[in-house]
Amino acid sequence: MTHALFTPIELRGLTLANRITVSPMCQYNSEDGSATDWHLMHLGTLSLGGAALVMTEMTNVTPRGRITPRCAGMWSDANEAAMKRVIDFCRQYGVAKHGIQLAHAGRKGPTQAPALGGKPLKPADQGSWVAEAPSPVPFAPDWPAPEEMSGQRIRELIGEYVSAVKRAERIGYDLIEIHGGHGYLVHQYLSPLSNRRSDEYGGSLENRMRFALELFAAMRAAWPADRPMGMRVSATDWMDGGWTPEETVVLAHELKKLGCDYLDVSSGGLDPRAKIPLAPGYQVQFSEKVKKEAGIVTMSVGMITEPWQAEEIVAGGRADLVAMARGMMWNPRFAWHAAEALGAETAYAPKMMLCHPKMRPQVFPGRQTG
């Protein structure tokens, strides 16, 4: 029996074996932006679980673009070499394809790591820096105001993104995702709540989209034509006067013209006062809207935790892929277990195939292992 969740999908020259993605998850365990043995263990484990695509965490293109001093980076040769070691290891033993999410936190950094409280660092704190953003509007009243980016700085930053794209190609990533949501820099340009500029990058919807579109076009031109590139977006700010689902559809149309292969549709993150109605699959409605109205491949994320739930989302045409974060941390073998629950087939890492309950009696009849 065919199940939508376990059908392949093609994005340019990349074929994903199923519709399950491991969402990018910040780990706050990098050293000067470089991956460590933690990433080898973390991404290595997730690469073995049967998901078709494993995304590397939000990886920042400049030190000033981090959330915390321990965030991942892709601005130096050391960053590139450290992450290549991790991805080469994952490819050697796992079955997943690999993507990287490139980003800049804008006014949402610098902070402590969430486990340490997540409070904003003051300029005088060790390891701190001055944040940069579209406008000098702080994330919250008790946060330092960021520095407004000049036109020259915008052009410089686009160049830093392009350099990170070239590093990602040398590492061997299959896919790139630009982080344009969750209140980080690209989202800050899109939303009128954070973008108060009066130049060509602020004001009208066309102007507020300009940075995102110029950035995407430059990155797409630097990335191999046969490899997909997408963007994560927040479909709504959940705030009066903020970014809306209707504007997200307009953005999707424009990105599609530039060669965007999919939108990873999330929501929120721009303002801590937002009231978000959390519930299982609460963001699927936005993925469905963008998919139907913009005619682009979409990925849905947010409290998708059960096999039947993921199957219904894909089978119902509400999204083409589902992404899981906390659910994957809890159950790194979700894809295996979902296949069993739905009566479907999925790929297993060769060295782990014998753990499949259907395989043991066939290969070693009457024999116990371990």
C-alpha positions as CSV (number, residue, x, y, z in Angstrom):
1,M,0.0,0.0,0.0
2,T,1.3,3.4,-1.0
3,H,1.6,6.1,1.7
4,A,2.1,9.8,0.8
5,L,4.6,10.2,3.7
6,F,6.9,7.6,2.1
7,T,6.8,8.6,-1.5
8,P,9.8,10.3,-3.0
9,I,10.0,13.9,-4.0
10,E,12.3,15.7,-6.5
11,L,13.7,19.1,-6.0
12,R,15.9,20.0,-9.0
13,G,18.5,17.3,-9.1
14,L,17.9,16.1,-5.6
15,T,15.6,13.1,-4.9
16,L,14.4,12.8,-1.3
17,A,13.3,9.2,-0.4
18,N,10.4,10.3,1.7
19,R,8.7,13.5,3.0
20,I,10.2,13.6,6.5
21,T,12.8,16.3,7.4
22,V,14.8,16.8,10.5
23,S,14.3,20.5,11.2
24,P,17.3,22.7,11.9
25,M,17.8,23.0,15.7
26,C,20.2,25.4,17.4
27,Q,22.6,23.5,19.6
28,Y,24.7,26.3,21.2
29,N,27.7,24.0,21.3
30,S,30.0,25.6,18.7
31,E,33.4,27.0,19.4
32,D,34.1,30.3,17.5
33,G,31.4,29.1,15.1
34,S,33.0,25.7,14.5
35,A,31.2,22.4,14.9
36,T,32.5,20.1,17.7
37,D,32.2,16.4,18.6
38,W,28.7,17.3,19.8
39,H,27.6,17.9,16.3
40,L,29.2,14.7,15.1
41,M,27.1,12.8,17.6
42,H,23.9,14.9,17.2
43,L,23.8,15.0,13.4
44,G,25.2,11.5,13.1
45,T,22.4,10.1,15.2
46,L,19.8,11.9,13.2
47,S,21.3,10.8,9.9
48,L,20.7,7.1,10.8
49,G,17.0,7.4,11.6
50,G,15.4,7.2,8.1
51,A,14.4,10.8,7.6
52,A,15.1,11.8,4.0
53,L,16.6,15.2,4.8
54,V,18.6,16.3,7.9
55,M,19.1,20.0,8.3
56,T,22.1,21.5,10.0
57,E,21.2,24.1,12.6
58,M,20.8,27.8,11.9
59,T,24.4,28.6,10.8
60,N,25.4,32.3,10.8
61,V,27.3,33.9,8.0
62,T,29.1,36.4,10.2
63,P,30.1,36.5,13.9
64,R,27.8,39.5,14.4
65,G,24.9,37.4,13.1
66,R,24.9,34.9,15.9
67,I,22.2,34.6,18.6
68,T,24.8,33.5,21.3
69,P,28.6,33.3,21.4
70,R,28.2,29.5,21.0
71,C,26.1,29.5,17.8
72,A,27.3,27.8,14.6
73,G,29.0,29.8,11.9
74,M,30.1,29.5,8.3
75,W,32.4,32.5,7.9
76,S,35.9,31.0,8.3
77,D,38.1,28.2,6.9
78,A,38.0,26.6,10.4
79,N,34.2,26.6,10.4
80,E,34.1,25.0,7.0
81,A,36.6,22.3,7.9
82,A,34.9,21.4,11.1
83,M,31.5,21.0,9.5
84,K,32.9,19.1,6.6
85,R,34.3,16.6,9.0
86,V,30.8,16.2,10.5
87,I,28.9,15.9,7.2
88,D,31.5,13.5,5.7
89,F,31.0,11.2,8.8
90,C,27.2,11.4,8.4
91,R,27.3,10.5,4.7
92,Q,29.6,7.6,5.4
93,Y,27.2,5.8,7.7
94,G,23.7,7.4,7.2
95,V,21.1,7.4,4.5
96,A,19.9,11.0,4.7
97,K,20.6,13.9,2.4
98,H,21.9,17.0,4.1
99,G,20.9,20.7,4.1
100,I,22.2,23.7,5.9
101,Q,20.2,26.7,7.1
102,L,22.2,30.0,6.6
103,A,21.2,32.9,8.7
104,H,21.8,36.2,10.6
105,A,20.0,36.8,13.9
106,G,19.9,40.6,13.6
107,R,18.5,42.3,16.7
108,K,17.9,38.9,18.4
109,G,21.5,38.6,19.5
110,P,23.7,38.6,21.4
111,T,22.2,36.6,24.2
112,Q,23.0,34.0,26.7
113,A,22.3,30.4,25.7
114,P,18.7,29.4,26.5
115,A,19.9,26.9,29.1
116,L,21.6,29.9,30.9
117,G,18.5,32.0,30.8
118,G,18.6,33.5,27.3
119,K,18.9,37.0,28.5
120,P,20.4,39.7,26.2
121,L,24.1,40.4,26.7
122,K,25.0,44.0,27.5
123,P,27.7,45.7,25.3
124,A,30.2,45.5,28.2
125,D,29.7,41.7,28.8
126,Q,32.4,39.4,27.8
127,G,32.0,38.0,24.3
128,S,29.2,40.5,23.5
129,W,28.9,42.6,20.3
130,V,26.6,45.4,18.9
131,A,23.7,43.9,17.0
132,E,22.8,45.1,13.5
133,A,19.2,45.3,12.1
134,P,17.1,47.2,9.6
135,S,16.2,49.8,12.2
136,P,17.3,50.7,15.7
137,V,14.3,49.0,17.3
138,P,15.1,46.6,20.1
139,F,13.5,43.1,20.3
140,A,12.0,44.0,23.7
141,P,12.1,47.0,26.0
142,D,14.9,45.6,28.1
143,W,17.1,44.8,25.2
144,P,19.9,47.0,23.7
145,A,18.9,48.9,20.5
146,P,20.6,47.4,17.4
147,E,22.6,49.5,15.0
148,E,20.8,50.4,11.8
149,M,22.4,48.8,8.7
150,S,23.6,51.2,6.0
151,G,23.1,50.4,2.3
152,Q,26.8,49.6,2.1
153,R,26.5,47.2,5.0
154,I,23.6,45.5,3.3
155,R,25.7,44.9,0.2
156,E,28.6,43.6,2.4
157,L,26.3,41.2,4.2
158,I,24.9,39.8,1.0
159,G,28.5,39.1,0.0
160,E,29.1,37.2,3.3
161,Y,26.0,35.1,2.6
162,V,27.4,34.3,-0.8
163,S,30.8,33.3,0.7
164,A,28.9,30.9,3.1
165,V,27.1,29.4,0.1
166,K,30.4,28.6,-1.6
167,R,31.6,27.0,1.7
168,A,28.5,24.9,1.8
169,E,29.1,23.7,-1.7
170,R,32.6,22.6,-0.9
171,I,31.4,20.8,2.2
172,G,29.0,18.9,0.0
173,Y,25.6,20.0,1.2
174,D,22.7,18.9,-1.0
175,L,20.4,21.8,-0.2
176,I,20.5,25.3,1.3
177,E,17.7,27.0,3.3
178,I,17.8,30.8,4.0
179,H,16.3,31.6,7.4
180,G,13.8,34.2,6.7
181,G,11.6,33.7,9.7
182,H,11.4,33.5,13.5
183,G,12.2,37.2,14.0
184,Y,15.8,37.0,12.6
185,L,17.3,39.5,10.2
186,V,15.5,38.7,7.0
187,H,12.2,38.6,8.8
188,Q,13.1,41.9,10.5
189,Y,13.3,43.5,7.0
190,L,9.9,42.0,6.0
191,S,7.9,43.1,9.0
192,P,6.7,46.7,9.4
193,L,7.0,46.2,13.2
194,S,10.8,45.9,13.0
195,N,11.5,47.7,9.7
196,R,11.0,51.5,10.1
197,R,13.4,52.5,7.3
198,S,12.5,55.3,4.9
199,D,14.9,54.2,2.1
200,E,14.3,51.6,-0.7
201,Y,14.4,48.8,2.0
202,G,11.5,50.1,4.0
203,G,7.9,51.3,3.9
204,S,6.0,49.5,1.2
205,L,5.7,45.7,0.9
206,E,7.8,45.9,-2.3
207,N,10.6,47.7,-0.4
208,R,10.4,45.5,2.7
209,M,10.8,42.4,0.5
210,R,13.8,43.9,-1.3
211,F,16.5,42.6,1.0
212,A,15.1,39.1,1.0
213,L,14.8,39.0,-2.7
214,E,18.2,40.5,-3.4
215,L,19.8,38.1,-1.0
216,F,18.0,35.1,-2.4
217,A,19.0,36.1,-6.0
218,A,22.7,36.5,-5.1
219,M,22.8,33.2,-3.2
220,R,20.9,31.3,-5.9
221,A,23.4,32.5,-8.5
222,A,26.3,31.2,-6.4
223,W,24.7,27.8,-5.7
224,P,24.9,24.9,-8.3
225,A,21.9,25.0,-10.6
226,D,21.1,21.3,-9.9
227,R,20.9,21.8,-6.1
228,P,17.7,23.2,-4.5
229,M,17.5,26.3,-2.4
230,G,14.5,27.3,-0.2
231,M,13.6,29.7,2.5
232,R,12.1,29.4,6.0
233,V,9.5,32.1,6.6
234,S,7.2,33.1,9.4
235,A,3.8,33.3,7.7
236,T,2.5,35.7,10.4
237,D,3.8,37.7,13.3
238,W,0.6,37.0,15.3
239,M,0.5,40.8,16.0
240,D,-1.7,43.6,14.8
241,G,0.1,45.6,12.1
242,G,2.7,42.9,11.5
243,W,3.6,40.6,8.7
244,T,0.6,38.6,7.4
245,P,-0.2,35.3,5.6
246,E,-1.3,37.3,2.5
247,E,2.1,39.1,2.3
248,T,3.8,35.7,2.7
249,V,1.9,34.5,-0.5
250,V,3.2,37.6,-2.3
251,L,6.7,36.9,-1.2
252,A,6.4,33.2,-2.2
253,H,5.4,34.3,-5.7
254,E,8.4,36.6,-6.0
255,L,10.8,34.0,-4.6
256,K,9.5,31.4,-7.0
257,K,10.4,33.7,-9.9
258,L,13.9,33.8,-8.7
259,G,14.3,30.0,-8.6
260,C,13.2,29.2,-5.0
261,D,12.3,25.5,-4.8
262,Y,10.3,25.4,-1.6
263,L,9.1,27.4,1.4
264,D,9.5,26.1,4.9
265,V,6.4,27.7,6.5
266,S,6.6,28.5,10.2
267,S,5.3,31.5,12.2
268,G,6.0,34.0,14.9
269,G,9.3,34.9,16.6
270,L,9.4,38.6,15.8
271,D,7.8,40.0,19.0
272,P,7.8,38.3,22.5
273,R,4.3,39.8,23.2
274,A,2.7,37.7,20.4
275,K,0.0,35.3,21.5
276,I,0.4,32.1,19.6
277,P,-2.3,29.5,19.8
278,L,-0.1,26.5,20.2
279,A,-1.8,23.2,19.2
280,P,-0.8,20.1,17.2
281,G,-0.1,21.1,13.6
282,Y,-1.1,24.7,14.3
283,Q,1.0,26.1,11.4
284,V,-0.2,23.6,8.8
285,Q,-2.9,26.1,7.7
286,F,-0.2,28.5,6.5
287,S,1.8,25.9,4.6
288,E,-1.5,24.9,2.9
289,K,-2.3,28.5,2.0
290,V,1.1,29.2,0.5
291,K,1.1,25.9,-1.4
292,K,-2.3,26.5,-3.0
293,E,-2.1,30.2,-3.6
294,A,1.6,30.5,-4.8
295,G,1.9,27.1,-6.4
296,I,5.2,26.3,-4.7
297,V,6.4,23.3,-2.8
298,T,6.0,23.8,1.0
299,M,7.2,22.2,4.2
300,S,5.2,22.4,7.4
301,V,6.7,22.5,10.9
302,G,5.4,22.8,14.4
303,M,4.0,20.2,16.8
304,I,3.9,17.5,14.2
305,T,4.7,14.4,16.2
306,E,2.5,11.4,15.1
307,P,2.8,9.2,12.0
308,W,-0.9,9.4,11.1
309,Q,-0.7,13.2,11.6
310,A,2.2,13.6,9.2
311,E,0.6,11.2,6.7
312,E,-2.7,13.2,6.7
313,I,-0.8,16.5,6.1
314,V,1.0,15.2,3.0
315,A,-1.8,13.0,1.7
316,G,-4.3,15.9,2.1
317,G,-2.1,18.3,0.0
318,R,-1.6,20.6,2.9
319,A,2.2,20.4,2.6
320,D,4.7,18.5,0.5
321,L,7.1,17.8,3.4
322,V,6.9,17.8,7.2
323,A,9.7,18.9,9.4
324,M,10.2,17.8,13.0
325,A,12.6,19.2,15.7
326,R,11.7,18.3,19.3
327,G,9.9,15.2,18.1
328,M,13.1,14.0,16.5
329,M,15.1,14.8,19.6
330,W,12.7,12.6,21.5
331,N,12.5,9.9,18.9
332,P,15.4,10.0,16.4
333,R,14.0,6.9,14.7
334,F,10.6,8.5,14.0
335,A,10.8,7.5,10.3
336,W,11.3,3.9,11.1
337,H,8.5,3.8,13.6
338,A,6.2,5.7,11.3
339,A,6.8,3.3,8.5
340,E,5.9,0.4,10.8
341,A,2.8,2.1,12.0
342,L,1.6,2.9,8.5
343,G,2.7,-0.4,6.9
344,A,5.2,1.4,4.6
345,E,8.8,0.8,3.7
346,T,11.7,3.2,4.3
347,A,15.5,3.2,4.1
348,Y,17.7,1.9,6.9
349,A,21.4,2.6,7.3
350,P,23.1,-0.6,6.1
351,K,24.9,-1.3,9.4
352,M,21.6,-1.0,11.3
353,M,19.3,-3.0,9.0
354,L,19.4,-6.1,11.2
355,C,17.5,-4.3,13.9
356,H,14.4,-4.3,11.7
357,P,11.9,-6.7,13.3
358,K,11.2,-8.2,9.8
359,M,14.8,-8.8,9.1
360,R,16.0,-10.8,12.1
361,P,14.0,-14.0,11.6
362,Q,14.8,-14.0,7.9
363,V,18.5,-13.6,8.2
364,F,19.1,-15.5,11.4
365,P,16.2,-17.9,11.9
366,G,16.0,-19.1,15.4
367,R,19.1,-17.2,16.4
368,Q,19.3,-14.6,19.1
369,T,21.6,-11.6,18.8
370,G,23.4,-9.6,21.5
